Amino acid sequence: MAGERLREGLQAFRRQYGAATRPVRSTLLDELCRLSGYHRKYAIALLNRPGQPPDERPRRRRGVTYSAAALRVIEAIWKAAGHPWAERLKALLPLWLPWARRHVRGLSAEIERQVLQISARQIDRRLRDKRRRLKRRLYGRTKPGTLLKHQIPVKAEPWNVGEPGWTEIDLVSHSGPSARGEFGYSLNLTDVYLGWCESRAVLGRGEVGVVAALDQIRRRLPFALRGIDSDNGSEFINYHLVRYCREHVIQFTRGRPYKKDDNAHVEQKNWTHVRRLLGWDRYDTPRVIAAVNELYAGPLRLMMNLFQPSVKLVERQRVGSRLCRRYEAARTPLDRLADCSAGAPMPEAVRALLALRQCTDPFELAAQIERQLNAIERIRAGRGAPTRCALARAAAPLSPPGGGAGPDRRPSMPHGKKPNVLTMSAPVRSANGLTGAHPRCFGDAKPAGSPGVQGEWSPQTG
């Protein structure tokens, strides 16, 4: 007995079982167990359960709210924006959608309505499978120094700032599989209050070169540089940088040795602004360093600070054994900078950036970043023949239809393991056309958690 016959039989057994005496009930249970194969205790539970009314019908499921075309538009923007996580993607959709009309086919008014209506949680569910490929870790090679530590105070307390200008700085090495000789570094500067990030590439980590790169960044910032917080590497703990900070009235602090969480804001930007773009290859010539600086000072700076929203930690609360974090709505660093001028005349630099964003197409900006990355790869290879990375990109273009960024060529690194220096440059192609590599992203996946530091910025992922 099974299916419809079993349901009809149960109804009959229930009527008899409810009105029967104890001996008759035992006989009915034996018969039901023989016909259905049920355990005796389970059969008793079924017979004591009230039956379904004959007129009750199963609930109708809600129809599809978001069409496949709307999801394709969201995925195209997600790829072109560098795979941001759901909260940030939801915040940038209104900013990118007017430009998407030029790059995504079939974008009607109804599809736009669906794209703007979708929630961040729904976006996360729809992109969950693709997002799983974005979980990677960051490795570095800078080592702590020992000079002037007694003159530079240690900062371990949370950042409680209400204005821009308070920053964290760090170096990211581009040594490739070998740390011998001179090679390039990327100097990253991240504003704690805004999330504004500036980068410069230097050849070697000499004291003079690092200070010169920091001075270039300071001159391009649309706000005054009030303070820097670094790690304990010798590229920062030296007389040149101390003298420079004193001359320009910049507060200079450092984190605790071997405590990367003290610089959580810039550590995350090391990943989203450098490693996801340049990977772990070696850059060791003046020509390739100049090309990287052209990328940093041009389209990448505009993409990350004008078009990429980020979230900021507002509150952390311990609930039992869990730590609950609450974040403010995702916003771009430029929007936060513009709000700092409320009640006062807006600086000319901020007005110029707002006007520039109105006339800049983010899809074209993403395509320009891709072209410059390809040029950097050709310069790094230093030979006429295409490299394996270039061949992989030629076989599967990184840009989605209409321009944008897609999966990167960089190999993935398993959690908890150091990169295999013998296989770092070899892409692995799967059946779906993606390389077994880091997706090229212009933003973080999710906010980085950092015990002891407030205002963490958006891994995980996303």
N, C-alpha and C positions, 0 to 999 in steps of 0.2 A: 504494500500500500504506500503510495507516494503522491505528491502533488495535490491536485484538486480533490482526488478521492480521499486523501488523508485529512484534508481540512474538513470535508463534509463528514467523515467518520468521527473526527474529534467532536464536532458539534453534537452528534448523536450520543457519543459516549458521555459528554458532559451532562446532557439532560438526564441520562440514566444514573450517572454517578452521583449527582446531587440529590436525587430522591431515593437512592438505594440504602439498604442497611449495611452494616459492617461486613458480614460474610459475602453479600452480593458485590460490594465494592471490590473485595479481594479477587472475586472471579472476573470482574470487568477489567481490573488491572492486568491480570494474567492474559486475558484475551488481547488487550491493546498492545502489550509488550510483544506478544507472539506475532501480531500482524505488522507492527511498525518497526520492531527491532530496538525500541527505546529501552533505556535503563528504567528500572521500576521507579526510582526516585524522581527522574525527569518526567515520567508519565504522570506521577501524582501531581507535580507542579503544573503540567499542562491541563489536567482535568480540573484543578482548583482555580485556574486562571479564567477570568470572565471572557466569554467569546466575543468576537467582533460583530457589531451590529450588521445586519444584511445590507443596509443602505449606505454604509460607510465606504467611501472611495479613497484611494490613495491620494495624497497631496500632489498637486501639480508643481513641478519644478519651475523656477524662474527661467525665462528665456535668456538668450545670449544678449548681454548689454553692450559689449564692445566688439565691433566687427573685426574681421581679420585685417582689413585695410587700415583701421585705426591702430592696431597693434603693430603693423608693419611700419607705420609712420613713427610710432614711439621707439621702435627698435632702431630705425635709421637715425633718429636724433640721439638716441643713447650711444650708438657707435661713433657718430661724428663728434659727440661731446666727450668721448673718452671713457665710456662705461661708468658714469657716476652712479652711486647707490640711489635707492628709490626716492628718499626725501629730497635729495638734491636734484634728481631728474624731474620730479614734480615741480620744483621751484623754477627750473630753467625752461620748462616747456612753453610758457607764455612769451619768454624772451626769444626763443629760437623759432617758434612756429611761423611768424611772418616771413622769415627767410626760408623756411622749409618749403614754401609754395614754389620756390624757384628750383628746388633740387629733388623733390619727391613727387612722383607722378600720382595723379588721381586724388589730390587733396581737395575734397569738397567741403562745403560748409558743415554738413552733418558729421563728417569725419573729424573736422576741427573741434566740433562740439564734444565729441566723444573723447578726443585726446585731452582736452582741458578738463573734462569731467572726471576722468579716471583718478582713483585714489592712489596714494603712495603704496599702500599695502597690496592693492591689486597689481600694481606695476611690479612689485617685488615677487609676487607669485608667478606672473607671466614670464619674468626674466630669470627665474630661479636656476634653471638648468644651465643657462649661459653664464650666469654669474659665478657658478662654482669653479670656473676656470681661472678666476681672478685672485685666488688666495695665494699670496707669495710672501716671502720674507726678504729683508734687506741685510746686507753684510757690508762691512767697512774695513779699512786698513789703517786708519789714523790711530796713533798711540799717544798716551798722555805724556806731557812734558813736566819738567821739574822747576822751571825758572819763574821767579816773581810770584809764586803762589801766595806768599805771605802778604803781598800788596794788593791782590785782587780778591775781594770778598766772595764767599760762597753763598749762592742763592738756592735754597731748597724749599722755601715756603711757596704757597700757591701764588699765581699771578693775580693781583687785584688791581687792575688798571682800568681806567675809564676813558682813555684817549689813545690815539695811535702814536707810534714812535718807539714803543718798547718791544724789542725784537730778540730773537734767538738766531744764532749763526752756527754753521757747521760746514765741514768739508766732506765731499763724496769722492772717493778715489776711482780713477779710470785706469787701473794698472793691467787689467786683463788677467791671464793666468800666471803672470810673473810680476813681482814687485821690484825687479832689478832695474836700475837706471832711472832716468827721469821720465815721468809721465804726467798726464793731466789730472786735475782735480776740478770739481765744481763747488764753488762757494755759494751756499744757500743762506738767504736772510729771510726770516718769516716774522711778520708783525703779529704779536699775540692777540691784540684787540680786533684787528681787521681780518686777519688771515691773508693779508697781502704778502706775496712772495716774489723775491728778485733773485736771480742767479747769474753768476759769472764763472767762466772757465779760466783756469790759470795753469801754466805749465810748471809743475813742481809745486811744493808747498813752502817755498821760501817766505821769510817774514815780509820782505819788501813787496813781493808780488801779491801776497794776500791783502796787505794794507792798501795797495793800489786798487785791487778789485773792490774792496769794501768802499773806498772813496768814490769809485765810479757808481756803485749802487746808491750811495748816499746822495749823490748829485741828481740821480734820476727819480728818487722817491718823491711822490706828490705830497709828502708830509715831512715834518722835521724828525730826524733821528735822535731820540732821547736816551736810549740805552741799548746795550747788546749783552747777551748772555751766551757763553760758549762752553765747550767742554774743556778738558785739561790738556789738549794737544799742544805741542810746542809751536805749531803754526799760529796759535792765538796767544799763548802765554809767553810773551816776549816784550822787550822794551819798545820796539817800533809801534806795536799796537797800543800799548799803554800810553806812549807819548801822543799818538794820534788822537786817542779818546780825550786826553786832557786838553789838547789844543782846541778841539771842537766841542768841548763840554758834553761829552757822551759818557753816561754811566756804564762801567765795565764790570760785570760779574761773571762768575763761572759756576758750573754745576759740581756736584760731588763726584769724585773719581769712580768710574765703573758703574755709574747710575744714569743710564740713558733716559730714564723717565724724567729726570730733571730738565731735559730738553725735548720733551715729547712733541711739541709743536713742529719744530724744524726736522726732527727725526722722521716724522710722517711725510713732510714735504720732500725729504731726500728720496723717498720712494715714489711719490706721485709725480714729482717734477723732474726727476733725473733718471732713476733706475728703469722706470717703465718706458722711457724714451730711448735711452742710450745703452741700457743693459749693462753687461759686465765686460764688454770689449775693451781693448787697450787703445787709448788716444794719447799719442806721445810726440806729435809734430806741431810746430807753430801753425801750419796751415789748417790742420783739423781743429785745433783750439780756436782759431779765428772763426771757422765755420760754426762751431758750437756756440760761440758768443753771438754770432749773427742770429742764430735761432733763439737764444735766451733773450736778447734785447729786442727782438722783433715780434713775430707772431705768437710765440709761446707766452710772452709776458702779457699780451693783450688777451689771449684765450683764457689764461688762468685767473686773471684779476678782474676782467670785465665781463666774461660770459660764463664763468663756472661758479655756481653757488656753493657755499659750504655752511656747515652747521657749527654752532658754538654751544658749549656746555653751560647750562644755567644752574643746575642743582644736582647734587648727588645725595642719595638717601639710602641708608642701610635698612632693609626690611628682612628681618630674620637673618638667613645666611646669604641673602642676595643683595647686591649693590645696584640700586635702580638709578639710572641717569636720565635727566630731562634736558632736552636741547631746545634752543630757540628755532624759529622757522629758518629754513635755508635761505641765505642771501649771498650775493656776490660781494667781494671785498670793496668794489667801487661803490655799491649802494651803502654799505656801512660807512665808508669814508664821506659820502655826500651827507649822510645824516649827522656827522660830527659838526657840520657847519650850520646846524639849525639855530636860528636866532642871531646869526652873524653873517656877514658877506661871504659868499662861497669863494674860495681861492681860485685864481685863474687856471691853475693846473687841473683842478677837479672839474671845472666847467669844460675845459678842453677835452678831458677824457670822456665825459658824458656825451659831448657832441660827437666824438670819434666813435663811440659805441653805436650811436644812432645810424651811422652811415657805413658800418662795417658788417659784412656778411660772415657769420661764424662758420658756415659751411666752407666758404672760400678760405677762411683762416685755417681751418683744419686741413684742407688740401695743401695749403702753403707749408704748413708744418711737416706734412708728409713728404713734400718735395725736398725740403731742406734736410730732412732726416736721410733720404735716399742719397743726396749729395754728400752728406757727412760720411755715409757708409762707403761711397766710392773713393772719397779722399782717404779714409782710413785704410782701405784695402791697398792703395798705392800702386795699383796695376790696372792694365786695360781690361783684363778678363773679368767678367762679373763674378762676384763672390757667391757662396752658397746662400747667404742671406738675401742677396739681390735676386738670385734665381727663384728663391721661395716667394718673394714678394711679387715677382713678375708672373709667377704661375697663379697666385691668388692675391689680387690687388687688395691693399689695405683699406682703400677708401670705398665706402658704400656708394650706391648710385647717386650722382650729383656731388660727390666729394665728401670727404670726412675721413675719420680714422677708424681702422679696424684692428684685428689681432696683430700683435707685434711678432717679430722674428726671434725674440729672446727666449732662451730655454727656461723651463720652469725649475724651481728649486724646492725639493720636498721640505716640509716643516721639520725643524730640528736638525738639519744636515747642512754642512758646508757645500758650496758649489763644487762640482767636479770640474777641475780646470782643464781636463782633457776633452770634455764634450760641451763646453760652454757655448761655442759658436755654431754648433750643428743644429739646424732646425729639424723637427720631426713632424711629418705631415700625416694627418689622419684622414679618414674617409670623408669627413665633412668639409675638407678644404682648409681647416685651421691648422696652424703649426703648433707643435707642443711647446709653446713659448708663452712669455708674458704678453698679455694683451696690451697694446699701446693705449694708455689711458692718460687723460689730461686732468684727472681728479681722483680723489681718494674714494674708496668704496664706502667705508663707514668711519665714524669718528674713532680716533685712536684712544683707547683707555690708558690712563696713566695715573697710578696712585700717587697722591701727593701733589698733583698739578691740577689747577683749575683751568677751565677754558680750553679743553682739548678740542682739537680740530678733526674734522672728518678726514674696504679690507673691506671696515674690514675691508669689507669688500664689496666695494663695491662696489 
